[in-house]
Amino acid sequence: MSIEVSWHNEEQTILYIEYLNRWTLDEFYDMLQKSGRLTEGSRPFVVIGDFSQSSMIPNGLLSTGRRIEQNTPSHRLMLLLVQPNMLMQMLVRTVSKIYPKMVDNAIIVGSLDEALEKAQARLQAKAT
């Protein structure tokens, strides 16, 4: 599979989604289902979408917006996108206007380390 989904930490507060090489809409839908199962009933969490190993997005990705927005848990605190290409960045900006809940609290970062730092800071702020 070209999209890997797992908890990044033992506390299960950072969901790590890694996009590898070429991925399809079907793989994206599978990732959404797995993410939903992992986060259902979980404590507040942050999502890191790591695009550093992927340089493309599949046709039709914009059409997934309504489905994602309807299934975005209210306890997702932040969405961090690691090295999305320019096309993905444009898509995020467009989607934010059409489906604001889908990418609310989304931040684009340059590295996984930066994403983890921001995730930890947000989780600590929520805890206090």
Secondary structure, DSSP 4 states (H G I P E B T S, - for coil): --EEEEESSTTS-EEEEEEESS--HHHHHHHHHHHHHHHTTPPSEEEEEEEEE-----TTGGGGHHHHHHH--TTEEEEEEES--HHHHHHHHHHHHH-TTTTTTEEEES-HHHHHHHHHHHHHHHH-
